[in-house]
Amino acid sequence: MVFLAGCTYQETEQYGLVISNVNLIDGTGKPLQTGVSIGINEGKIVAIDSLFILSNSNENSIDGTGKFIIPGLFDCHVHTGNFERDFPRFVHYGVTSVFITGGSLCTNDYYGSMRKQGNQDSIPAPFVFHTSQHFTMEGRHPAKTYQSSNWRDGETIFYLKDTSQIEDLVQDVSQYPVVGIKLTIEDGPAPPFVERMPQLFIDKTVREASKHGLEVFAHVSDNTELEMAINGGVQNLVHFTGVNIDPQDSIQIRLLQKFVNRNPNWVTTLMIDKSFLYPLHPEWFESESMLSVYKESVNELTPELIDRAKIYLRILMNGYGINENSLEAFMLPQVEDIIFLDGMGFNMVLGTDTGNDFNFPGYSLHEEMQLLELGGMEPVDIIKMGTLNAAKMMNAQDSLGSIEVGKTANMVLLDKNPLESIHNTLSIHSVIKRGRIQKRLNQ
């Protein structure tokens, strides 16, 4: 590694890429640094300094004057039925890493194909992390909620029939490069609701996973399931929506303290609610930053989709106990809870549950950030949730998640300051993955 402490000039030829005189937001939560030059070689960040001057005349340099650079973003709750289509869309929006949390196509071969796509550099694709296939039960979420002939026991999903089989299933999936076990506790985020997973199955899965050095990543969608997960020893939650935090509830706070002592990760997924309501709000498609292929969805708003959205609206309003149909009414209480949990010491992480209708690969991560800002969260903290916090969840913080010497050069260069408004994360000038400028899609 090369770190320049006092030089006034450095030849750019020794770097594969140089970004000079840029405003740096490094993802660690530190204040913005101005006038910084970043040297990249062989896909790694090898120099960060404000004292040396780099010529911008070479083809391997970018003039960062007036621009802002952040680490490559993570979306830590993703499903995709067509990764060859979706992966370039993630990269277009600066998402250089994704966490795939199962799906009806997720055989071991399908996971392997996604990893292979993410590890090459000729086609735009994010790095791929993933869980095991869903551990659930027959007739439960997600197979009943999202019905498909692609759900095949033992291939794309594991139906737990009794606790005795869990030991062998965990042993089998531990042979693959999974981040952890995907465990579906919930009764479904929307109708048709199903039975929850019994507590004994949760407890046994966590115990067996720990024997193989694996953690459990669980779906919960209400306070009952939250308590079940915590009591079962679960370390990570890949949903937040549906949970209600009451700082005045001493019993709940003791439960949360028990949880936070495990150093858990908790993924936000506020976009679930917004995606349910999208068909009732065609004006949301008017964003100049939204790909035209996404805007075409407004032309696909059938009466059936609108009727379903109205049903979701009633369910959400009843569930949250609100009378007002506005984004603020749905989001402000949830973001208040997320800020509270962040203050307690939870590692809060950005994720969208992309793969659901009107939850758009890449673009919706920026929507997720905007919802957090709408609720009062500071942009610097939101960026950290989508970068370093996410890398910690993947146990990849030594190589990803922040702009620091020695780390992989995954970065997003912006034309506007995201600390003034998180909407400015959409003012993308360039996306850099492993030190290479990525080709973006045409608008």
N, C-alpha and C positions, 0 to 999 in steps of 0.2 A: 504494500500500500504506500501511496505517496501522499504526504500531507504537507502542504506548503505553509510555512509560518511567517516568513518575512520576505519572500521574493516579490519583486515588482513586475516580473515578466516571465512567462512560461510558454514554450512552444506548444501549440495545439496539436502538432503532429504526434506527440507521444500518447494522445488520448484518442479513443475511438469516437468520442463525442464530448463536446464542451457546451455548457449553457452558461453564458456570461452575464454578469450584472443583473441578476434576477432577484426578485423578492421571495425569500424562502419561508415556507410554512412546513416545518419538518415532520409534523405528525405526532410529535411527542407532547404537545401542549405548550411548548415554549413560545415566547413572543416571536412575531415576525422578524426576520433578519433581512436587512436591505443590502443591495449591492453585492450579492454573493455570486461567485463563480463556482461551477460544479464540473469536475473532470471525471469522465467515465471511461473505463477500459475493460474489455472482455466481459461486458455485462455487469460490472461492479462499479460502485461509486468509489473512486480512489482519491479524490481531492475535493474539499469544500473550504473555500477561503474568500475573504473579502479584500485581501491585500494584494493579490496578484492580478495583472492585466492580461487579458487574452484577446488576440486578434480575432475579429469576427469575419474575416474575409475567406476563411477556409470552409470547404463544404461540410466539414465535420464539426461545425460550431453553429450555435443558435444565439442570436442576440436577445437576451432576456430583458432588455431595458423596458421598464413599464409593465412587465409581466409578473406573474405570480406562479410559483411551483409548489405542488403538494404531492405527497406519495400517491402511487397507484391505489385505487379504491378497491375494497372488497365488498361483495354482496354475499353475506353468510347465511342465506336461506334461498336456495335456487332449485327449481325443477325445470327440466327441459326435455321435450319429446323430439327435438331436432337441434342438436347442438351445433351442427355444421351451419345452420341458419342463425342460431342465437349467439354463438360465440363472437362473431364479428360485431354484432350489435352491442354486446357488453364492452368490447374494446373501444368502439366508437365513442362511448360515453365515459371512458377513462376507468372502467372496471377491469383491472388486470389480474384479479384473483376471484374465484368463486368457490363456494362451499355447497356441493350438491348433497341434499339431504333425502336421498331416495327418490323413487318414482316408478311408475308402472312399466318402464322400459329398462330399469336398472339391473340388468344381469351383470355378472362379473365381467363379461366381454364388453358390454356397453360402457361400464365404468372405465375399463382399460382403454377403450377407444377415445373417451373424453380426456383421459390423462395424456395419451399420446398426442392428441391435438393441442393440448395446452403446453406441452413441452417443446413444440417446434416453433420456428420463428418465421416461416415463409407465409403462413396464413394467419391473420389476426385471430388470436384466441387467448383467453385468460389462463393463468395457472389453475389447475383443478385440484381441489381437496374434496373428499367425500366421506360420508358415513357408510355403514353397512346398509343392506336393504332393510326395509321396515321390519321391525319385530312388532307384531300385532296379533290379532285373533280373528278367526274367520267370522265374517258378518260384521266386522267393526270398521272403524276409520283406519286407513283411507279408502280401502277397497269398496266399501259400501257407499261411502260419501261420494267418491269419484269413481263410478263404475266403469270398468274396462275389461276387455278380454285379455289384456296384457298382464293383468295380475296373475302370476303363476307361482303357486306355493313351491318354495325351494329354489326359485330362480330370481324372481323380481320382488318377492315378499316372503316372509316367514310367518306362518300361522302357528302360534303357540297353543298347543292343545293341553299340555300339562307341564308342570315345572321341571319334570325329569329330562325333557328334551333340550332344555336351555343350555346345559353344559356343552353338549355336542355342537349346537348351533354356534355358540360363541367361539368354540375351538375352531370351527370351520372358517368363520369370517375373519378370525384373527390372522389367518394366513395371507390375507390380502392387505394392501396399503391403505387401510381405512383409518380415519381420524378417531372413530369411535362407533358405538352401537346406536342405531336409530330406534328409539322406543316410543311407540305411539300409545300414550295413556288416554288421551282425550276422547270424548264422546262425539267429536266433530265440531267444526267451527260454525256449521249451519246445518239445517235439516237435509236429509233425515238423520236425526240424532241416534246414536247407538249406545251400547253399554260401555262403560269404562273398563280398562284393564284391571283385573284384581290386584290387590296390594302384594300378594305372595309372588306374582309373576314379576312385578317391578323389583322387589327385594332380591330375588334370585338372579335376575339379569345383571343387576349392578354388582353383586358378589362375584359372579362368574367373569364378568368383564374385567374386574380389577385383577383377577388372577393372571390375565394376559396383558396387563399394563394398559388396558383400554378404559376410556370413560364412556358414560352414557349421555346421549343427546336426546332429550325427551320433548315430546309435544304435550303441552298443557294449554287449556283455554278457559279455565276458571279457577277460583280460589280452592275448591275442593281438590282438583287435580294438582295444583301447586303444592298443597299439603301432602298429598300422596307421594309426589316426586321427592320432596325434601325428606320425608320420613323413610323413603326407600333408599336414600343415599345417592340420588341422582346428582351429577356434578354440573350439568349444562342444560339450559332450556332454549329451544329454538323458536319459541313463540313468546310474545308478551300479550297481545290483544286478548281481551276477555278477563284478564286478571285485574283485580281491584285492590289497591294498596290503601290501607287506612292507618296513618301514622299514630292515631289515637288508640288503636287496638293493640293493647299490650301483649295479648296472646300471639297475634300475628307478627308483631315486631320481634318477639322472642324466637318465633319460628324462622323469620328471615335472618336473624342473627346467627342461628344455627346453620343456615344455608351459606351465608357469606363467609363463615369460617372455613369453608371448603375451597375458597377462591374460585367461585363459579363464574361461568359466562352466561349471559342472558341476551338473546337476540330480539330486536325490537318488533319487526313485522307490522308496523302501523299501516302499511300499504294494503294489507288484507281488507281492512274496512273501506278504504278509499276505493279499491278495485271493485268491491261489492256494489258501491254506489255510483260508479262511473256511468252506467247507462242512463241514470237520471240527470246527469250533468254533461251534456254534449259540449258545453263551453270549455270544459277541461281539456278538450282536444285542440284548442286554439293556440297552444304554446308554439312559439316560433322555433323552439329548440327540439320539438318532437319530430322524429322521423316521419316522412310522409306515409310510410308503410304502417305506422301506428295510427296516424290520423284517419286512415281508411277504415279503421274500426268503427268510426262514428256512422259510416254507411251500412254497417252490419248490425245496427241496433234494431233487432226484430221486436215485435210486440211481446214475444215470450221472454226475451232478455229484460225488457223493461218491467214486465210483471214480476219476474223473479227478483229484480232489484228492489221493487216496492216491498216484497216480502222480507228481504234482507233488512230494508230500512226499518220496518216495524220491529223486527227481532232485535236489531241493534239499539233502537231507541228504548225498547223495553229493558234490554239487558243493561244498558248504561243508566237507565232511569232519567232520560232527558226528554224534553218536549219540543226541542228546536232541531230542525233539519238543516244543519250547517256543519261545514268541516271543523270550524272552531269548537262547536258543541261536542263533537265526537273526540277531537284530538286533545283539547286543553287538559282534561282530567288525566288522560293517559300519559301525556308528556310530563305533567306534574309528578306522576308516580315514577316515571323513568328518571327524572332529575333527583327525586328522593332516593331511589335505589343507587344511583351513581354516587350520591353523597354518602351512602352507607358503606360503599366500597365494592359494590358489584362491578364486574367488568362488563359494561354494557356495549353491545356490538350491533352494527347495522346489518339488517337483512330484510328482504322484501316479501319472500314467498313467491318470487317470480315463477310463472308457470300457470298460475290461475288466470282466468279471463281478465283482461284490462290491467294486468300487472306486467309491465313491459320490460324485457331484458335490457339492462343498462339504464334506460331513462328513468325507471321507477326508483332506482336507488337515489337519484337526485330528488325525486318526489318525497321519498322517505326523509331525507335530510331537511327538505322544506317544511315538512310536517313538524319535525322537532323544533325548528326555528320558530314556526308559528306558535308553538307552545311555550316559547321562552328560553330555549336552550341556546347557549352561546355557540357561534360557528366554530370556534377553535376546538370546543369539546365535541361537536358533531363530527368534525374531520377526524379527530383522534379515534372516535368510535368506529369510523369506517376505514381506518388504516392500522395504527399500532394495536388498538384493542382487538381488532379482528385477527391480526397476525398472532397475538398472544393466544387467542382461542384455538388457532391452528397449530400452536407450538412452533411457529415459524418466525418468532420475533427476532431471532438472531440474523435472519437474512431478509425479511420483508417488513413492511408496515411503517417505516420511517425513512427519511432521507438522511443517512448517516454514512460516514466512511466505512467501507467494508461490506455494505449491504447491496443486494441486487438493485439495479437501477430501473425500478418501476416507478414512473412519475407521470404527472399530468401538468402540462404548462397551460396556464389560464391567462386570458387577456384582461380579466377584471379581478378585483380583490374579493375573495370569498369571505374574508373576515368582516367586510362591510355588509354583505348579504350572502347567505349560503346559495341563493339563486345563481350567483356568479360562478359556481362550479360547473355550470353549463356553458360558460364562455371559453370553450376548449380551443386552444391553439394547436397543441400537439399532444399525442399520447405516446409514451415511451415505455417499452417493455424490454427488460434485459438489455438496456442500453441502445435499443434500436427504435427509431421512429416508426410507429405503426400506421399502416394505411387505414384511413377512416372511410366510412360509407358516404355516398352522395346523399345529400338531403333531398 
